[in-house]
Amino acid sequence: MQPVEIKKGIYWVGAIDWNIRDFHGYSLPKGTTYNAYLVMDDKITLFDTVKRPFTGDLVRNISQVVDPSKIDYLVINHVEMDHSGAVPEMIERIRPEKVICSPMGKRALIEHFHREDWPFEVVETGGSLSLGKRTVQFIETRMLHWPDSMLSYLREDRLLISNDAFGEHWATSERFDDEVYHEELFAHAAKYYANILLLYSPLVQKLIAKVQELGLEIDVIAPDHGVIWRRHPGKIIEAYNSWSLQESKEKALIIYDTMWHATENMAYAIADGLIREGVEFKLLNLKLNHRSDIMKEVLDARAILLGSPTLNNGYMPTVADMMSYMKGLKPANKIGAAFGSYGWSGEAVKGMSEALDQMKVKLIDPGLRVKYAPTPDDLAKCVELGRKVAKAVKEGA
Ligand code: FEO
């Protein structure tokens, strides 16, 4: 890759990871990017670095603009290793005058790298730093999504360097939002939000309010993953507002696993009920759909129907995996019900209903169990369950 000038004197100098496929449980079928930004001013400043194996890419990109040893300041907006893995080598090369980070950032950097001798300068929300012609304003975003996270706002350029916020895990040769398909971009952004930030939605609401309170005028949002928002920065902020309010639409998910197709036949009959009531739905077999893709669907769904046959007095391991993952991300304002087939003991439906209840999903049915293979009467009950859920979805329950 080559450095890309994103504003006069400001360059993307990051790396593209085409081959990564897993980010601690989140599937990345199209890779990701680790964005870093070089600002040429009286004080030459590098904002963030990259994952350690990509240090060479970062150095090569910077070197096409300036000798890396000429960099004065290194700003570390976030300490997670995909952005700070290259920090020790870059500090050795640059020998910066200042390493700028949040108070929690300093603590995390020392705890990760055990280097108290780096020239730390701690900044807090409201703090600012002159680079010469430019002023950087810092906004801490604790727990969005690590305690150390912060944003850097370049006032004169109206540019927000937003670290993980407003990103996507998507490797592309394009660097800007107006160079890629809008629908695909928002699909990646939604999956990213659902899997990384959903849990922190109340804090996202506070951050949006804080940005408004500070009166930041934003022309460009430059995240540390994915493309740079220069055409539609307002649209991704609007989307974050909606996602963090956990607004849903008339949409149901049927998430299930099956052993010998009995539970799957129930799932299809429930889908018939949803079709008859005209409610959008997705059938998501857990053997075929990754948990992180399902979370993207959960983001704007109103109803979750969870299906599993009974296995070893419980539900299928795929369902347990999904429920554990989903519970941690705290989706809110959902309705739901459980269903499944069984042979002799039949605990799965009760167990799934309890798991949904623990996630504060409002149960609109005690759950539907079918012994062995569903009869026509059983399938009719499944259709009725689908219709019942559809009606509740339409009522916004
Ligand atoms: Fe992209 Fe939280 O690191």
Boltz pocket constraint, residues with backbone or C-beta under 6 A from the ligand:
constraints:
  - pocket:
      binder: B
      contacts: [[A, 78], [A, 80], [A, 81], [A, 82], [A, 83], [A, 145], [A, 146], [A, 164], [A, 224], [A, 225]]
      max_distance: 6.0
